[in-house]
Every structure is written in C-alpha cells, then in structure tokens.
Amino acid sequence: MKRIAALDSIRGLLLLLMTINHLIWISGGYSLIQTVTLQPLGQFGAAECFVFISGLLAGAIYSRESLTNIQTITKAWHRAFSIYRYHIGCLFIVFIWILIASQFLPSASPTLQQSAHYIVESPFKTFIASAALVNQPNYFDILPLYIVFMLLLPLLIVAYRKGQGWLVISISLGAWIFSKELNTTILLPLFSFVFSSFKLQLGYFNIFAWQLLFVGGSALGFMLQNKTLRWQHPILTILAVMIATIIFVAHHGAFSSYGIHRWTLYSYANKPELGWLRTLNITVWIYLIAVIIQRYPNALHSKALSYIGRHSLRVFSWQVVIVYLSAPLLHNLRLAPYYSVLIVSIAATLWLAALLSEKYNAHTVSRLHWVSGLSVMFSVVMLGNVLTDDNVSPLTIKITNINDTKTSILVLVFDEKDNLSQRPTIYMNTFSPQELVKGISINALPSGNYAVFAFQDNDGNYDLTKGKDGMPIENFGYSNNPSADVPVVMDQVTFVHNGPQTQTINFKAI
C-alpha cells in the first residue's frame, strides 16, 4: 500500500489536538480552543483515532507479501523496542524534571505530582514500576498500549494470512464486550506483590477495551494491503451520514430539552472503557473519512500537518516531555489573557520535533541537537516558572453542614469575570464529603478575585438541579455564604486571593 498523504495529515492533526488538550489539562486551565480540540464532532476524540490509524498502518505495512512471518515478527518487535526506548527516555526526562522542580520550584511540585504520583517520595521504585509499564503517569499510557499491540501484531498478521481474521475479530469483540470485568485491576494483586511499597498509578485506558481499535485497524490495513476489502456502498454511506449527524447534533445540545445532553451521551460513550456509543461514533466517521479520501485524495491533505504526522513517534514523545515541562508555567499563567496564545505557541514546537526528526533520519543532525533543543526549551520554561512563581499561593476549601455523607460534591472555582451559570475557567473537580470536611487545597492559585461554588451532585448531571419552583433540590453553597432566598450574583460571592487562605462554605441543606 502506497503512503497516503491524507492519513499522515490526519495523524499530524491528531497529535496537535492531543498536545493542546494535554497542555490545558495538566495546567488546570480552560480555553475556548477546546471547543475545537476536544471532541468537536461527537463522542470521540483524538486519542481513539490515533490508536486506530496506528493499527491500520501497522496492519498494512507489516503484512506485505515480501515479508515472511519471521521477518514480520522481527520488524514488529524491533518497532516495539524502539517505542519502548522512547518511552524510557521520556520517563527519565520527566522524572528528573519533577525532582528538580520539587527542590527549586516548590509551588510547581503539586501541579506535577497531580499527574505523576510518588516520584518525589519514591523516585527509584516509581521509575522501575513505570519502566515495567505497570505504573503509568498521566499521558504516559498511549505508548505502553502501542508497545503491547506491536508485540501482538505478528500473531494477528499470521492469523490474517491463514484466513482466520474472523477468529481474531471475534476474540477482540469478546474482550471489548467483557472489558469491564477484564480491566487491569484484576492484575492488582500481582502488581501489589511485586510493587508493595506504594500505590500504583494505573493507566487511564482499559487495554482490553482499546485493543478493539488497534485490532480492527490492523484487520482493515491487512485487507487494504492485500486488496481483499470491498467496503463502500451507497446505503452504508447514507446510514453513516445519518448516524454521524444525529450524534453530532445531540452532542451539541439539540435534544437537551428532552434531557439528552453531553453527559447523558457520555454514559454510553465512556472513554476509558470505549463505550458502545463511542465505538459507533468512531466507526461511522472512519467510514466517512475513508469515502472522502477515496473520492478526493487531496481534500484532507495538509503539508504542515503531514510533516509532523510522518514523524509520529518522535513528535509524540516530544509532546509528552513538553507537556510536563510547561505545566507549572501554564498553571501560573492560566488566568492570563494570553494563556491560549501560549498554549498554541508551545504546541507549535511539534514542528520543531518533526524537523529535528527529519534531519536526524537524514544524518544531518546528531543526538546532540536533540539534547540542545530540549535544553533550550527547559531553560525557557525554567525561567518562566521562576518569573511567575512569586505571585501564587494555595487556596483551601472546606465545607460544613454536610448531611449526606455518601454523595460526591462538585467544587467549582470561578474567576470574577466568569458567569456563575456556566463552566468555570479556573477549577472544577469532584470530591467525597469526607475530603471536603477536612479541606482540599488548590495549589499555586494566582492572585486575583475568585468565587467558589459547591453542590452535592445527587443525579450525576454536573449541574445544580432545581425543582418546578426554580429552587435547588440539591445541597449547595457559595463562598461568603450569601443568603439562599434570592438568586446569587457574582459580587456577593467574590473574595480577594493574594495569599494562603481558607474558604469555609456552609451547605444550605435541602
């Protein structure tokens, strides 16, 4: 199968979207950019598509007739080892960075440790567990998935060549269907025995569910390579357009008056478990994009995106490192008016990684250039952290008068310019009542004027539910504890934050 430029472009776009989302998530910020980068087409995102395309290309490349089964095993396992080397390299850099930050940038340490646990307390054992692919800090879970899939790929290829693709897909579907029972927690007793000194940070994705994307992609790639796939039909195209349109409009609130909104859809499209609605949504879009590529080969091609897509492994590794290096700086500046511009500027360094990768492949640059590039980026980020570190301090939030000790509580922190009826731009997270009685801390909050709103989300809809009379029917409270008899406005609940402080909220019992 010849290289398809549109696939490189799509893969480059997915890398860019993932980088922007990861930069925002790790820094605890919010940007309007996410309306484009975070599931814009429905209940699926960049990571799922990236894994599928990886499987598609792997199935096509490693099933060429010129390769014997032994050669397929050798090449696939060599690729798995290459991915593992980059994984270890990223781990090493991030671990060193977190240890340095814990010594010289104390306010940065909580932000980093929220994504990568126990590194400061037990760096050696945590690194060993991470190198063994058992412990997976945030954003370090895609490469381990890919490593395992590439190790299994030769077995899949051999089965396809023997005409047993139906058996492979059946097993894959079975594993996906029962993935909730087959998740990695069943291996915890073994992991705990080997790594008994600390609690492991398991990956975000359920490998038993997500294997369906790679296996399905590899099967399609094999059939494309061997020209045995007959996939396009007008009825299928019409059906795919209808399904994609219905999910798209529902995702964007067209049926919210009927109680169907994003959170309702997500209950059927769970991301870690690859819910059935997410799988359906991905499937129809894969089909539609394939139709577009077949009819208009250059329609989805972009030279700029294709450039980074052709060097996906090094670019992906670069983005993992740059996300962690940038996290404290972005966290300190997440309220700045230029926060979104800064996010895009850092994401644009993916092209630098692609350039260095291309030059390295052409033997016009050495590893020294890669080290130099990372060193320059590290120096810039370190300087930025030092300059922005003095204007931040922790905010502790406590809640009293909690009658329901079982239902989780959603805590939202708003900037004074936010709308209290919309998503906050500062912070949003769920905690147990017991945690909030003791107090939870938001570390390194920049000086400014804020408001805190908390409510007990009994129905799990991420919104304060009200009765027919317009009054809340869930326990809630605001900073400054205003009267609940009239609608609350921002001026009533805003407080000044310019140093360490505690905000105690007294719940209004319903």
C-alpha positions as CSV (number, residue, x, y, z in Angstrom):
1,M,0.0,0.0,0.0
2,K,1.4,3.4,-1.0
3,R,1.8,6.1,1.6
4,I,-1.5,8.0,1.9
5,A,-0.7,11.7,2.4
6,A,-4.2,12.3,3.9
7,L,-3.5,9.8,6.7
8,D,-0.2,11.5,7.6
9,S,-2.1,14.8,7.7
10,I,-4.8,13.3,9.9
11,R,-2.3,11.8,12.2
12,G,-0.5,15.2,12.4
13,L,-3.8,16.9,13.3
14,L,-4.5,14.3,16.0
15,L,-1.0,14.9,17.5
16,L,-1.6,18.6,17.5
17,L,-5.1,18.3,19.1
18,M,-3.8,15.9,21.8
19,T,-0.9,18.2,22.7
20,I,-3.2,21.2,23.1
21,N,-5.6,19.3,25.3
22,H,-2.8,17.8,27.4
23,L,-1.3,21.2,27.9
24,I,-4.6,22.6,29.1
25,W,-5.5,19.6,31.3
26,I,-2.2,19.4,33.1
27,S,-2.1,23.1,33.8
28,G,-5.7,23.1,35.2
29,G,-6.7,25.9,32.8
30,Y,-9.6,26.4,30.4
31,S,-9.6,27.8,26.8
32,L,-12.1,28.3,24.1
33,I,-9.7,26.4,21.9
34,Q,-11.2,23.2,23.4
35,T,-14.4,23.7,21.5
36,V,-12.4,22.7,18.5
37,T,-9.8,20.3,20.0
38,L,-12.0,18.4,22.5
39,Q,-14.5,16.1,20.7
40,P,-15.8,18.6,18.2
41,L,-17.6,16.1,16.0
42,G,-19.3,14.0,18.7
43,Q,-18.5,11.4,21.4
44,F,-14.9,10.6,20.4
45,G,-11.6,12.4,20.4
46,A,-8.0,12.4,19.1
47,A,-6.6,9.5,21.1
48,E,-9.1,6.9,19.8
49,C,-8.5,7.9,16.2
50,F,-4.7,7.9,16.7
51,V,-4.7,4.3,18.0
52,F,-7.0,3.2,15.1
53,I,-4.7,4.8,12.5
54,S,-1.7,3.2,14.1
55,G,-3.3,-0.2,13.8
56,L,-4.4,0.5,10.2
57,L,-0.9,1.4,9.1
58,A,0.7,-1.4,11.1
59,G,-1.6,-4.0,9.6
60,A,-0.8,-2.7,6.1
61,I,3.0,-2.2,6.5
62,Y,3.8,-5.5,8.3
63,S,1.6,-7.7,6.1
64,R,3.3,-7.0,2.8
65,E,3.8,-10.2,0.7
66,S,7.6,-9.5,0.6
67,L,7.8,-10.2,4.4
68,T,7.8,-13.7,5.7
69,N,6.3,-14.5,9.1
70,I,9.7,-14.5,10.7
71,Q,10.5,-11.1,9.1
72,T,7.2,-9.7,10.3
73,I,8.0,-10.8,13.9
74,T,11.5,-9.3,13.7
75,K,10.3,-6.0,12.3
76,A,7.3,-5.6,14.6
77,W,9.2,-6.4,17.7
78,H,12.0,-4.1,16.7
79,R,9.5,-1.4,16.3
80,A,8.1,-2.2,19.8
81,F,11.6,-2.0,21.2
82,S,12.1,1.4,19.5
83,I,8.8,2.7,21.1
84,Y,10.0,1.3,24.4
85,R,13.3,3.2,24.2
86,Y,11.4,6.5,23.6
87,H,9.1,5.7,26.4
88,I,12.0,5.2,28.8
89,G,13.7,8.4,27.6
90,C,10.5,10.4,28.2
91,L,10.2,8.9,31.7
92,F,13.8,9.7,32.5
93,I,13.4,13.4,31.5
94,V,10.1,13.9,33.2
95,F,11.3,12.2,36.4
96,I,14.4,14.4,36.5
97,W,12.3,17.5,35.8
98,I,9.9,16.7,38.7
99,L,12.7,16.1,41.1
100,I,14.4,19.4,40.1
101,A,11.1,21.3,40.4
102,S,10.4,19.8,43.9
103,Q,13.7,21.3,45.1
104,F,13.8,24.7,43.3
105,L,10.1,25.4,42.4
106,P,8.1,24.2,45.5
107,S,4.8,25.7,44.1
108,A,5.2,23.7,40.9
109,S,5.6,20.4,42.6
110,P,1.9,19.8,43.4
111,T,0.9,20.5,39.8
112,L,3.3,18.0,38.5
113,Q,2.7,15.3,41.2
114,Q,-1.0,15.5,40.5
115,S,-0.2,13.9,37.1
116,A,2.7,11.8,38.2
117,H,2.4,10.4,41.7
118,Y,5.0,9.3,44.2
119,I,8.0,10.4,42.2
120,V,9.4,12.6,44.9
121,E,8.6,10.2,47.7
122,S,10.0,7.1,46.0
123,P,11.7,8.0,42.7
124,F,13.7,4.8,42.1
125,K,10.8,2.4,42.7
126,T,8.4,4.5,40.8
127,F,10.7,4.7,37.8
128,I,11.2,0.9,37.9
129,A,7.4,0.3,38.0
130,S,6.9,2.8,35.2
131,A,9.7,1.2,33.1
132,A,7.9,-2.1,33.6
133,L,4.8,-0.5,32.1
134,V,2.9,-1.1,35.3
135,N,2.9,2.4,36.7
136,Q,1.6,4.9,34.2
137,P,1.7,8.6,35.0
138,N,-0.8,10.8,33.1
139,Y,0.0,11.0,29.3
140,F,2.3,8.0,29.6
141,D,-0.3,5.4,28.8
142,I,-0.5,5.6,25.0
143,L,3.0,4.4,24.3
144,P,2.7,1.3,26.6
145,L,-0.6,0.4,24.7
146,Y,1.3,0.7,21.4
147,I,4.2,-1.4,22.7
148,V,1.8,-4.3,23.7
149,F,-0.1,-4.1,20.5
150,M,3.1,-4.2,18.4
151,L,4.3,-7.3,20.3
152,L,1.0,-9.0,19.5
153,L,0.8,-7.7,15.9
154,P,2.8,-10.7,14.3
155,L,0.3,-13.1,15.8
156,L,-2.6,-11.1,14.2
157,I,-0.8,-11.0,10.8
158,V,-0.2,-14.8,10.9
159,A,-3.9,-15.3,11.7
160,Y,-5.0,-13.0,8.9
161,R,-2.7,-14.8,6.4
162,K,-4.3,-18.1,7.4
163,G,-7.8,-16.8,6.8
164,Q,-8.6,-16.6,10.5
165,G,-9.4,-12.9,10.6
166,W,-12.9,-13.8,11.7
167,L,-11.5,-15.5,14.8
168,V,-9.3,-12.6,15.6
169,I,-12.2,-10.1,15.3
170,S,-14.4,-12.4,17.4
171,I,-11.9,-12.6,20.2
172,S,-11.3,-8.9,20.0
173,L,-15.0,-8.1,20.2
174,G,-15.4,-10.6,23.1
175,A,-12.6,-8.9,25.0
176,W,-14.2,-5.5,24.4
177,I,-17.7,-6.6,25.5
178,F,-16.3,-8.0,28.8
179,S,-13.7,-5.4,29.2
180,K,-15.2,-4.1,32.5
181,E,-14.6,-7.5,34.0
182,L,-11.2,-7.8,32.3
183,N,-9.7,-4.4,33.3
184,T,-6.2,-4.1,34.7
185,T,-7.5,-4.1,38.3
186,I,-7.7,-7.9,38.1
187,L,-3.9,-7.8,38.0
188,L,-3.5,-5.6,41.0
189,P,-2.8,-8.5,43.4
190,L,0.2,-9.5,41.3
191,F,1.3,-5.9,40.9
192,S,0.9,-5.2,44.6
193,F,3.0,-8.2,45.4
194,V,5.9,-7.0,43.2
195,F,5.5,-3.3,44.0
196,S,4.3,-3.4,47.5
197,S,5.7,-0.2,48.9
198,F,3.4,2.3,47.2
199,K,0.0,2.6,45.4
200,L,0.4,2.1,41.7
201,Q,-0.9,4.7,39.2
202,L,-2.7,2.6,36.6
203,G,-3.2,3.9,33.1
204,Y,-6.3,5.8,32.1
205,F,-7.2,3.5,29.2
206,N,-8.6,-0.1,29.6
207,I,-6.3,-2.1,27.3
208,F,-8.9,-4.9,27.0
209,A,-11.3,-2.3,25.5
210,W,-8.9,-0.2,23.5
211,Q,-7.4,-3.2,21.8
212,L,-10.5,-3.3,19.6
213,L,-9.3,-0.1,17.9
214,F,-5.9,-1.4,17.1
215,V,-7.1,-4.9,16.1
216,G,-9.9,-3.5,13.9
217,G,-7.4,-1.1,12.3
218,S,-4.9,-3.9,11.7
219,A,-7.5,-6.1,10.0
220,L,-8.6,-3.3,7.7
221,G,-4.9,-2.5,7.0
222,F,-4.3,-6.1,6.1
223,M,-7.2,-6.2,3.7
224,L,-6.2,-2.9,2.1
225,Q,-2.7,-4.2,1.5
226,N,-3.9,-7.4,0.0
227,K,-6.8,-5.8,-1.9
228,T,-9.5,-8.0,-0.4
229,L,-11.6,-5.3,1.2
230,R,-14.9,-4.3,-0.5
231,W,-16.3,-1.7,1.8
232,Q,-18.1,1.1,0.1
233,H,-21.8,1.1,-0.7
234,P,-24.3,3.9,-1.1
235,I,-26.7,2.6,1.5
236,L,-23.8,2.4,4.1
237,T,-22.8,5.9,3.2
238,I,-26.3,7.3,3.8
239,L,-26.6,5.3,7.0
240,A,-23.2,6.6,8.3
241,V,-24.1,10.2,7.5
242,M,-27.4,9.8,9.3
243,I,-25.8,8.3,12.4
244,A,-23.0,10.8,12.5
245,T,-25.4,13.7,12.1
246,I,-27.8,12.6,14.9
247,I,-24.9,12.1,17.3
248,F,-23.3,15.4,16.3
249,V,-26.4,17.5,16.9
250,A,-27.2,15.6,20.2
251,H,-23.6,16.2,21.3
252,H,-24.1,19.9,20.7
253,G,-27.3,20.2,22.7
254,A,-30.1,19.9,20.0
255,F,-32.0,17.5,22.3
256,S,-31.2,19.0,25.7
257,S,-34.9,19.9,26.2
258,Y,-35.5,16.1,26.3
259,G,-32.8,15.5,28.8
260,I,-30.3,14.3,26.2
261,H,-27.0,16.3,26.7
262,R,-23.3,15.5,26.6
263,W,-23.2,13.9,30.0
264,T,-26.1,11.6,29.1
265,L,-24.3,10.6,25.9
266,Y,-21.0,10.1,27.8
267,S,-22.7,7.5,30.0
268,Y,-22.9,5.3,26.8
269,A,-19.6,6.6,25.4
270,N,-17.3,6.1,28.3
271,K,-13.8,6.9,27.1
272,P,-11.6,4.6,29.3
273,E,-13.9,1.7,28.6
274,L,-14.6,2.6,25.0
275,G,-18.4,2.6,25.4
276,W,-20.6,1.3,22.6
277,L,-21.7,4.8,21.6
278,R,-18.1,6.0,21.3
279,T,-17.3,2.9,19.2
280,L,-20.2,3.5,16.9
281,N,-19.4,7.2,16.6
282,I,-15.8,6.4,15.7
283,T,-16.8,3.7,13.2
284,V,-19.1,5.9,11.2
285,W,-16.6,8.7,11.0
286,I,-13.8,6.3,9.9
287,Y,-16.1,5.2,7.1
288,L,-17.0,8.7,6.0
289,I,-13.4,9.9,6.1
290,A,-12.4,6.8,4.0
291,V,-15.1,7.8,1.5
292,I,-13.7,11.3,1.3
293,I,-10.1,10.1,0.9
294,Q,-11.1,7.7,-1.9
295,R,-13.1,10.3,-3.9
296,Y,-11.0,13.3,-3.1
297,P,-7.4,12.1,-2.2
298,N,-6.1,15.6,-1.6
299,A,-9.1,17.1,0.2
300,L,-7.8,16.2,3.7
301,H,-4.1,16.6,2.9
302,S,-2.1,19.4,4.6
303,K,1.6,19.7,4.1
304,A,2.1,21.3,7.5
305,L,0.1,18.6,9.4
306,S,1.5,15.8,7.2
307,Y,5.0,16.9,8.1
308,I,4.5,16.2,11.8
309,G,2.4,13.1,11.0
310,R,5.3,11.4,9.2
311,H,7.4,11.5,12.4
312,S,4.7,10.5,14.8
313,L,6.8,8.5,17.4
314,R,9.4,11.3,18.0
315,V,6.7,14.0,17.8
316,F,4.5,12.2,20.3
317,S,7.5,11.6,22.7
318,W,8.4,15.3,22.4
319,Q,4.8,16.4,23.3
320,V,4.8,14.2,26.4
321,V,8.0,15.8,27.6
322,I,7.0,19.4,26.7
323,V,3.6,19.0,28.4
324,Y,5.3,18.2,31.7
325,L,8.0,20.9,31.3
326,S,5.3,23.5,30.6
327,A,2.8,22.5,33.2
328,P,3.9,24.8,36.1
329,L,4.4,27.8,33.8
330,L,1.0,27.3,32.2
331,H,-0.6,26.7,35.6
332,N,0.7,30.0,36.9
333,L,-0.5,31.8,33.8
334,R,-3.8,30.1,33.2
335,L,-5.7,33.2,34.0
336,A,-3.6,35.5,31.8
337,P,-5.3,36.9,28.7
338,Y,-2.6,35.3,26.5
339,Y,-3.0,31.8,28.0
340,S,-4.5,30.4,24.8
341,V,-1.8,32.0,22.7
342,L,0.8,30.5,24.9
343,I,-0.8,27.0,24.6
344,V,-0.8,27.2,20.8
345,S,2.8,28.5,20.8
346,I,4.1,25.6,22.8
347,A,2.0,23.1,20.7
348,A,3.7,24.6,17.6
349,T,7.0,23.2,18.8
350,L,5.8,19.9,17.4
351,W,7.1,21.1,14.0
352,L,10.5,21.6,15.6
353,A,10.4,18.0,16.8
354,A,9.4,16.9,13.3
355,L,12.2,19.0,11.8
356,L,14.8,17.5,14.1
357,S,13.5,14.0,13.4
358,E,13.7,14.5,9.7
359,K,17.3,15.9,9.9
360,Y,18.2,13.0,12.3
361,N,16.9,10.5,9.7
362,A,18.9,12.2,7.0
363,H,22.0,12.1,9.3
364,T,22.3,15.9,9.1
365,V,21.9,16.4,12.9
366,S,23.0,14.3,15.8
367,R,21.5,13.4,19.1
368,L,23.4,16.4,20.4
369,H,20.9,18.6,18.5
370,W,18.0,16.9,20.2
371,V,19.6,17.4,23.6
372,S,20.3,21.0,22.7
373,G,16.7,21.6,21.7
374,L,15.4,20.1,24.9
375,S,17.9,22.1,26.9
376,V,16.8,25.4,25.3
377,M,13.2,24.5,26.0
378,F,14.0,23.6,29.6
379,S,15.8,26.8,30.1
380,V,13.0,28.9,28.8
381,V,10.4,27.1,30.8
382,M,12.5,27.2,34.0
383,L,13.0,31.0,33.6
384,G,9.3,31.4,33.0
385,N,8.5,29.4,36.1
386,V,10.8,31.5,38.3
387,L,9.4,34.8,37.0
388,T,5.8,33.7,37.6
389,D,6.3,31.7,40.8
390,D,6.1,34.6,43.3
391,N,2.5,35.6,42.6
392,V,0.8,32.4,43.5
393,S,-0.5,30.8,46.8
394,P,-2.7,27.9,47.9
395,L,-6.5,28.1,48.4
396,T,-8.0,25.6,50.9
397,I,-11.8,24.9,50.6
398,K,-13.8,23.3,53.5
399,I,-17.5,22.6,53.7
400,T,-19.6,22.3,56.8
401,N,-23.2,21.1,57.4
402,I,-22.9,18.1,55.1
403,N,-25.9,15.9,55.8
404,D,-25.4,13.4,53.0
405,T,-22.0,11.7,53.6
406,K,-22.2,9.4,50.6
407,T,-22.9,11.5,47.6
408,S,-19.9,13.2,45.9
409,I,-19.6,17.0,45.9
410,L,-18.6,19.1,42.8
411,V,-16.4,22.1,43.6
412,L,-16.1,24.9,41.1
413,V,-13.8,28.0,41.3
414,F,-14.8,30.9,39.2
415,D,-12.8,34.0,38.1
416,E,-14.7,37.2,38.9
417,K,-15.3,37.7,35.1
418,D,-16.9,34.3,34.7
419,N,-20.6,33.6,34.5
420,L,-21.8,31.6,37.6
421,S,-24.3,29.7,35.4
422,Q,-21.6,28.4,33.1
423,R,-18.4,26.3,33.3
424,P,-15.7,28.0,35.5
425,T,-12.5,28.9,33.9
426,I,-10.4,28.3,37.0
427,Y,-11.1,24.9,38.5
428,M,-13.7,22.0,38.6
429,N,-13.3,18.7,40.4
430,T,-15.3,16.1,42.4
431,F,-14.5,15.2,46.0
432,S,-16.0,13.0,48.7
433,P,-17.8,14.7,51.6
434,Q,-15.1,13.4,53.9
435,E,-12.4,15.1,51.9
436,L,-14.1,18.4,52.0
437,V,-14.8,18.3,55.7
438,K,-11.0,18.1,56.2
439,G,-10.4,20.6,53.4
440,I,-9.0,20.3,49.9
441,S,-6.3,22.6,48.5
442,I,-5.8,24.2,45.1
443,N,-2.1,24.8,45.0
444,A,-0.4,27.8,43.3
445,L,-3.5,29.9,42.6
446,P,-2.5,33.3,41.1
447,S,-3.5,36.4,43.0
448,G,-6.9,37.7,41.9
449,N,-10.7,37.8,42.7
450,Y,-12.5,34.4,42.8
451,A,-15.7,32.8,43.8
452,V,-16.3,29.2,45.0
453,F,-19.5,27.2,44.3
454,A,-20.1,23.6,45.6
455,F,-23.0,21.3,45.4
456,Q,-23.9,17.7,46.0
457,D,-24.5,16.2,42.6
458,N,-27.1,13.6,43.5
459,D,-28.2,12.9,39.9
460,G,-24.7,13.0,38.4
461,N,-25.6,15.5,35.7
462,Y,-22.8,18.0,36.7
463,D,-25.4,20.7,37.2
464,L,-27.3,22.1,40.2
465,T,-30.8,20.5,39.8
466,K,-33.8,22.7,40.5
467,G,-37.4,21.9,41.2
468,K,-40.5,23.1,39.4
469,D,-40.5,26.2,41.6
470,G,-37.0,27.1,40.4
471,M,-35.4,26.4,43.8
472,P,-32.4,24.0,44.1
473,I,-33.2,20.4,45.2
474,E,-29.5,19.5,45.9
475,N,-27.4,20.7,48.8
476,F,-25.2,23.6,47.8
477,G,-23.2,26.6,49.0
478,Y,-21.1,29.6,47.9
479,S,-18.0,31.4,49.2
480,N,-19.0,34.2,51.6
481,N,-22.1,32.1,52.4
482,P,-24.8,34.5,51.0
483,S,-28.5,34.1,51.6
484,A,-30.1,31.4,49.5
485,D,-33.5,33.2,49.4
486,V,-32.7,35.2,46.3
487,P,-30.6,34.4,43.2
488,V,-26.9,34.8,43.9
489,V,-24.8,37.3,41.8
490,M,-21.0,37.3,41.4
491,D,-20.5,40.4,43.7
492,Q,-21.9,38.5,46.7
493,V,-19.6,35.5,46.5
494,T,-16.3,37.1,45.2
495,F,-13.3,37.2,47.5
496,V,-9.8,38.5,47.2
497,H,-7.0,36.0,47.0
498,N,-3.5,37.3,47.5
499,G,-2.0,34.8,49.9
500,P,-2.7,31.4,51.5
501,Q,-6.2,31.3,52.9
502,T,-9.2,29.0,53.7
503,Q,-12.7,29.4,52.4
504,T,-15.3,27.7,54.5
505,I,-18.7,27.1,52.9
506,N,-21.8,26.3,54.9
507,F,-24.0,24.0,52.9
508,K,-27.7,25.0,52.5
509,A,-29.5,21.8,53.5
510,I,-32.5,20.9,51.3
